[in-house]
Amino acid sequence: MTLGKYEVTERCQAAGVRAMPVQSAEDRVEHDPQLRQREMYLEIEHPALGVHKVQNAPFKMSETPAMNHLPSPLIGQHTREIVEGLLGYGHEEMRAGFANGTFWPVKRPRLPYLEEMLR
């Protein structure tokens, strides 16, 4: 009862006994030694959440390493890029799409960054 689950695991494995700790989600993110060594969870600055741990790529490749280095996008963050860039609509057409509910529900207040995008 005086040993922590990770110490018990290490002692069992050293003695040839197969053992793993029962982990909570917090244990996996904050305390799992293998996941820490593999950099499975990284801190990323998110514009709405602040510093937040996110899951990194679950695989390791020596020639083309993959790393999550960007936060998840905000709702509607890339709308202008898609509507004006990829689809080729003009800025006024995008504004009209927000006004008529095509790109954002009319009854839902728009977030400040969306208002900035529409200027």
PATI-156013 format. One record per residue: x, y, z of N, C-alpha, C in turn. Coordinates in Angstrom, 3 decimals. Example, Ala and Ser with C-alpha at 12.3 -4.5 7.8 and 13.67 -1.06 7.14 Angstrom:
<sites>
        nu        nv        nw       cau       cav       caw        cu        cv        cw
    13.190    -5.690     7.800    12.300    -4.500     7.800    13.200    -3.300     7.800
    12.850    -2.250     7.080    13.670    -1.060     7.140    12.900     0.030     7.870
</sites>
This chain:
<sites>
        nu        nv        nw       cau       cav       caw        cu        cv        cw
     0.818    -1.206     0.000     0.000     0.000     0.000     0.859     1.266     0.000
     2.134     1.128     0.331     2.986     2.318     0.390     3.639     2.639    -0.950
     3.540     1.739    -1.911     4.156     1.953    -3.215     3.131     2.497    -4.202
     3.593     3.374    -5.066     2.737     3.868    -6.131     2.623     2.846    -7.250
     1.642     2.999    -8.080     1.392     2.004    -9.125     2.536     1.892   -10.126
     3.235     2.970   -10.381     4.346     2.890   -11.327     5.539     2.157   -10.718
     5.771     2.346    -9.420     6.851     1.630    -8.749     6.544     0.135    -8.673
     5.304    -0.215    -8.385     4.916    -1.627    -8.356     5.121    -2.241    -9.740
     4.729    -1.506   -10.782     4.898    -1.986   -12.145     6.371    -2.251   -12.450
     7.231    -1.296   -12.106     8.668    -1.449   -12.363     9.241    -2.655   -11.622
     8.855    -2.832   -10.368     9.375    -3.956    -9.579     8.891    -5.291   -10.147
     7.630    -5.352   -10.514     7.102    -6.592   -11.090     7.818    -6.915   -12.394
     7.963    -5.934   -13.268     8.606    -6.179   -14.548    10.067    -6.577   -14.362
    10.765    -5.954   -13.404    12.164    -6.311   -13.119    12.282    -7.757   -12.648
    11.222    -8.261   -11.998    11.221    -9.639   -11.501    10.678   -10.622   -12.544
    10.362   -10.121   -13.739     9.869   -10.999   -14.790     8.371   -11.215   -14.766
     7.656   -10.433   -13.960     6.200   -10.542   -13.876     5.584    -9.493   -14.799
     4.733    -9.934   -15.691     4.059    -8.983   -16.574     3.110    -8.125   -15.748
     3.262    -6.821   -15.863     2.427    -5.921   -15.068     2.335    -4.567   -15.749
     1.201    -3.961   -15.622     0.968    -2.590   -16.088     0.050    -1.917   -15.083
     0.213    -0.628   -14.867    -0.678     0.062   -13.936    -2.048     0.319   -14.566
    -3.073     0.343   -13.749    -4.386     0.787   -14.206    -4.326     2.302   -14.203
    -4.577     2.901   -15.364    -4.389     4.339   -15.506    -5.694     5.072   -15.785
    -5.788     6.248   -15.225    -6.855     7.173   -15.596    -6.367     7.959   -16.813
    -7.231     8.744   -17.411    -6.817     9.591   -18.525    -5.714    10.546   -18.081
    -5.851    11.099   -16.887    -4.830    12.009   -16.362    -3.493    11.287   -16.191
    -3.525    10.048   -15.704    -2.289     9.271   -15.561    -1.567     9.137   -16.902
    -2.322     8.813   -17.943    -1.692     8.630   -19.258    -1.052     9.926   -19.746
    -1.754    11.025   -19.590    -1.242    12.306   -20.089    -0.109    12.838   -19.218
    -0.243    12.754   -17.920     0.706    13.406   -17.015     1.808    12.510   -16.477
     1.584    11.191   -16.381     2.520    10.357   -15.625     3.088     9.145   -16.357
     2.521     8.747   -17.480     2.977     7.528   -18.131     4.395     7.731   -18.680
     5.369     6.950   -18.182     6.755     7.169   -18.595     7.005     6.886   -20.082
     6.357     5.874   -20.636     6.574     5.571   -22.047     5.976     6.659   -22.935
     4.774     7.098   -22.614     4.154     8.142   -23.427     4.916     9.457   -23.304
     5.460     9.730   -22.135     6.273    10.935   -21.952     7.532    10.850   -22.818
     8.204     9.702   -22.780     9.433     9.531   -23.560     9.145     9.651   -25.058
     8.001     9.186   -25.498     7.636     9.256   -26.918     7.005    10.592   -27.296
     6.919    11.525   -26.340     6.330    12.851   -26.561     4.923    12.752   -27.145
     4.112    11.880   -26.529     2.756    11.653   -27.016     1.838    12.850   -26.767
     2.078    13.590   -25.678     1.243    14.751   -25.366     2.125    15.982   -25.285
     1.780    16.993   -26.070     2.561    18.212   -26.129     1.710    19.400   -25.713
     2.362    20.369   -25.085     1.665    21.608   -24.749     1.668    22.526   -25.964
     0.490    23.018   -26.304     0.334    23.938   -27.422    -0.492    25.124   -26.940
    -0.123    26.311   -27.388    -0.872    27.530   -27.063    -2.081    27.600   -27.983
    -3.273    27.599   -27.385    -4.517    27.701   -28.143    -5.109    29.080   -27.903
    -5.606    29.751   -28.945    -6.108    31.118   -28.766    -7.303    31.242   -27.820
    -8.080    30.186   -27.659    -9.237    30.249   -26.763    -8.999    29.514   -25.445
    -8.207    28.452   -25.459    -8.017    27.615   -24.270    -6.738    27.930   -23.504
    -5.841    28.693   -24.095    -4.537    28.935   -23.473    -3.633    27.743   -23.704
    -2.658    27.547   -22.826    -1.751    26.413   -22.959    -2.526    25.154   -22.608
    -2.489    24.197   -23.521    -3.308    22.994   -23.391    -2.527    21.820   -23.964
    -2.567    20.672   -23.311    -1.895    19.492   -23.840    -2.768    18.835   -24.896
    -2.127    18.481   -26.008    -2.813    17.792   -27.095    -2.041    16.533   -27.450
    -2.729    15.573   -28.035    -2.075    14.336   -28.432    -1.242    14.589   -29.676
    -0.021    14.121   -29.625     0.871    14.214   -30.758     0.593    13.048   -31.707
     1.264    13.020   -32.833     1.123    11.902   -33.769     1.483    10.609   -33.034
     0.678     9.564   -33.143     0.925     8.326   -32.400     1.989     7.431   -33.018
     2.624     7.872   -34.094     3.645     7.067   -34.756     4.919     7.889   -34.878
     6.034     7.199   -34.997     7.339     7.845   -35.150     7.968     7.327   -36.438
     8.374     8.249   -37.299     9.047     7.882   -38.542    10.368     8.636   -38.616
    11.453     7.931   -38.873    12.774     8.550   -38.850    13.005     9.494   -40.028
    12.498     9.172   -41.189    12.749     9.988   -42.380    11.815    11.198   -42.477
    10.580    11.032   -42.042     9.604    12.124   -42.126     8.859    12.239   -40.800
     9.492    12.823   -39.791     8.842    12.909   -38.482     7.571    13.763   -38.530
     6.581    13.308   -37.811     5.308    14.025   -37.732     5.151    14.591   -36.329
     4.800    15.867   -36.246     4.590    16.526   -34.953     3.381    17.439   -35.075
     2.517    17.388   -34.099     1.439    18.367   -34.040     2.044    19.659   -33.516
     1.975    20.706   -34.297     2.561    21.969   -33.878     1.574    23.134   -33.938
     0.357    22.858   -34.367    -0.671    23.891   -34.431    -1.854    23.496   -33.560
    -2.509    24.469   -32.941    -3.717    24.143   -32.174    -4.874    23.825   -33.111
    -5.903    23.197   -32.564    -7.096    22.949   -33.370    -7.704    24.290   -33.764
    -8.334    24.361   -34.932    -8.868    25.647   -35.385   -10.097    26.062   -34.579
   -10.310    27.361   -34.539   -11.526    27.902   -33.948   -12.679    27.688   -34.927
   -13.883    27.696   -34.436   -15.050    27.522   -35.304   -15.075    28.658   -36.320
   -15.073    28.303   -37.588   -15.128    29.299   -38.657   -13.816    29.986   -38.957
   -12.747    29.576   -38.322   -11.457    30.257   -38.480   -10.982    30.271   -39.933
   -11.245    29.229   -40.686   -10.750    29.142   -42.053   -11.836    29.397   -43.103
   -12.966    29.940   -42.678   -14.074    30.156   -43.606   -13.669    31.075   -44.753
   -13.006    32.183   -44.443   -12.628    33.118   -45.508   -11.662    32.459   -46.494
   -10.689    31.744   -45.968    -9.719    31.050   -46.823   -10.422    30.080   -47.768
   -11.435    29.382   -47.254   -12.150    28.394   -48.075   -13.095    29.078   -49.050
   -13.933    29.985   -48.537   -14.956    30.611   -49.375   -14.344    31.506   -50.448
   -13.414    32.368   -50.048   -12.833    33.288   -51.025   -11.672    32.652   -51.795
   -10.846    31.869   -51.097    -9.676    31.298   -51.747   -10.000    30.088   -52.598
   -10.519    29.044   -51.967   -10.773    27.796   -52.696   -11.999    27.870   -53.602
   -13.080    28.488   -53.093   -14.320    28.523   -53.872   -14.396    29.715   -54.818
   -13.565    30.725   -54.571   -13.500    31.862   -55.485   -14.599    32.899   -55.334
   -15.347    32.878   -54.223   -16.361    33.900   -54.001   -15.694    35.190   -53.560
   -16.347    36.319   -53.803   -15.843    37.605   -53.359   -16.172    37.843   -51.890
   -15.537    38.869   -51.331   -15.735    39.172   -49.906   -17.197    39.544   -49.624
   -17.805    40.300   -50.508   -19.205    40.691   -50.300   -20.136    39.480   -50.365
   -19.807    38.513   -51.204   -20.616    37.291   -51.268   -20.480    36.494   -49.972
   -19.289    36.467   -49.414   -19.106    35.787   -48.137   -19.888    36.499   -47.042
   -19.833    37.827   -47.037   -20.591    38.602   -46.038   -22.088    38.317   -46.173
   -22.561    38.229   -47.398   -23.978    37.924   -47.634   -24.309    36.531   -47.108
   -23.385    35.585   -47.270   -23.596    34.230   -46.764   -23.694    34.179   -45.252
   -22.983    35.058   -44.574   -23.113    35.154   -43.114   -24.438    35.827   -42.757
   -24.834    36.817   -43.512   -26.077    37.551   -43.228   -27.309    36.665   -43.432
   -27.282    35.785   -44.437   -28.476    34.984   -44.729   -28.463    33.597   -44.084
   -27.434    33.295   -43.303   -27.394    32.025   -42.585   -26.708    30.887   -43.312
   -26.137    31.141   -44.483   -25.449    30.079   -45.221   -24.203    29.608   -44.483
   -23.423    30.548   -43.947   -22.150    30.205   -43.308   -22.179    30.259   -41.787
   -23.236    30.807   -41.216   -23.338    30.911   -39.754   -24.809    31.088   -39.412
   -25.323    30.379   -38.402   -26.750    30.519   -38.054   -27.108    31.973   -37.741
   -28.178    32.446   -38.356   -28.586    33.843   -38.207   -28.876    34.188   -36.752
   -29.477    33.276   -36.000   -29.879    33.566   -34.618   -28.739    33.375   -33.610
   -27.600    32.903   -34.064   -26.479    32.685   -33.147   -25.520    33.873   -33.209
   -25.173    34.445   -32.058   -24.233    35.572   -32.077   -22.898    35.151   -32.687
   -22.318    36.064   -33.443   -21.016    35.769   -34.058   -19.897    36.079   -33.080
   -18.879    35.276   -33.136   -17.718    35.459   -32.280   -16.895    36.642   -32.781
   -16.178    37.325   -31.877   -15.441    38.533   -32.281   -14.495    38.323   -33.461
   -13.798    37.200   -33.515   -12.872    36.989   -34.621   -13.601    36.820   -35.949
   -14.868    36.360   -35.922   -15.649    36.268   -37.150   -16.052    37.657   -37.624
   -16.415    38.513   -36.679   -16.762    39.892   -37.030   -15.565    40.586   -37.678
   -14.389    40.342   -37.132   -13.168    40.926   -37.698   -12.952    40.417   -39.125
   -13.185    39.130   -39.342   -13.013    38.544   -40.665   -13.970    39.168   -41.678
   -15.158    39.550   -41.227   -16.176    40.082   -42.141   -15.967    41.552   -42.506
   -15.053    42.229   -41.821   -14.812    43.651   -42.142   -14.079    43.814   -43.439
</sites>
